[in-house]
Amino acid sequence: MCRSIKTLRPPVLPEEATEEEIRAAALQFVRKVSGFRAPAAHNQEVFDRAVDEIAETTARLLDGLEIRGAVRTPTP
């Protein structure tokens, strides 16, 4: 696993992860899996789409997790 992807849930992160943090983790994941730091122009669209989809899925995951003992603040 990519060690530069940090845990984005409490209690590791004291507050809810920001969109920026979620997107950065998704980007790191796609870079690791694809083996590309920056894709060639002909792969840019599929690379960006993967980052978007993983970021959305990650946000849903974090929103749905029940962390016992943590105070949960609802998202607006």
Backbone torsions as a table, in degrees:
resi	resn	phi	psi	omega
1	MET	NA	150.5	-179.1
2	CYS	-72.7	115.1	-175.5
3	ARG	-71.9	-14.8	-179.1
4	SER	-84.0	-4.8	175.2
5	ILE	-85.3	117.9	-176.7
6	LYS	-91.6	157.2	175.9
7	THR	-67.5	133.2	-174.1
8	LEU	-111.6	19.4	-179.4
9	ARG	-122.4	156.0	174.2
10	PRO	-65.5	152.8	2.0
11	PRO	-86.1	-1.1	179.2
12	VAL	-60.8	-46.3	175.5
13	LEU	-102.8	119.7	-174.1
14	PRO	-64.5	-28.5	178.8
15	GLU	-120.6	171.0	178.6
16	GLU	-61.6	145.7	179.1
17	ALA	-65.7	142.1	177.8
18	THR	-83.0	164.0	175.5
19	GLU	-57.8	-38.4	-180.0
20	GLU	-63.4	-42.7	178.7
21	GLU	-66.6	-40.3	178.9
22	ILE	-65.1	-44.5	179.6
23	ARG	-64.8	-39.2	178.8
24	ALA	-62.5	-40.9	177.7
25	ALA	-65.3	-41.5	178.7
26	ALA	-62.9	-42.4	178.5
27	LEU	-61.8	-44.7	178.7
28	GLN	-60.9	-40.9	179.4
29	PHE	-62.7	-47.4	-179.2
30	VAL	-64.7	-39.6	176.6
31	ARG	-60.4	-44.3	-179.3
32	LYS	-64.1	-49.2	-176.7
33	VAL	-66.1	-42.2	-177.3
34	SER	-79.0	-25.9	-176.2
35	GLY	82.6	8.1	-179.4
36	PHE	-116.2	130.5	172.9
37	ARG	-74.5	-43.3	176.0
38	ALA	-137.2	123.3	-176.9
39	PRO	-73.7	157.2	172.7
40	ALA	-66.0	159.1	-177.1
41	ALA	-53.1	-38.4	-177.5
42	HIS	-73.8	-10.4	176.4
43	ASN	-109.6	-2.0	-173.8
44	GLN	-59.3	-44.3	-177.0
45	GLU	-61.9	-47.6	-178.5
46	VAL	-68.8	-35.3	176.6
47	PHE	-62.2	-51.1	-180.0
48	ASP	-62.7	-39.2	179.4
49	ARG	-64.5	-40.6	177.8
50	ALA	-62.7	-44.0	178.3
51	VAL	-60.1	-46.0	179.5
52	ASP	-59.6	-47.0	-177.1
53	GLU	-66.3	-41.2	179.7
54	ILE	-68.4	-38.7	177.3
55	ALA	-62.6	-43.4	178.9
56	GLU	-63.6	-43.9	179.8
57	THR	-64.9	-40.2	178.6
58	THR	-63.4	-42.2	178.6
59	ALA	-61.9	-41.6	178.1
60	ARG	-65.1	-41.6	178.6
61	LEU	-60.2	-50.8	-178.5
62	LEU	-62.4	-37.2	179.6
63	ASP	-67.2	-31.5	-176.4
64	GLY	-91.7	-11.9	-178.7
65	LEU	-69.4	140.1	173.3
66	GLU	-105.2	113.2	-179.2
67	ILE	-102.2	109.4	-177.2
68	ARG	-66.6	133.0	178.8
69	GLY	85.2	-4.5	179.3
70	ALA	-99.3	144.1	175.6
71	VAL	-81.8	124.9	-176.9
72	ARG	-102.9	127.3	175.2
73	THR	-103.5	125.8	-179.1
74	PRO	-66.0	145.2	176.4
75	THR	-82.3	139.5	-178.5
76	PRO	-67.5	NA	NA
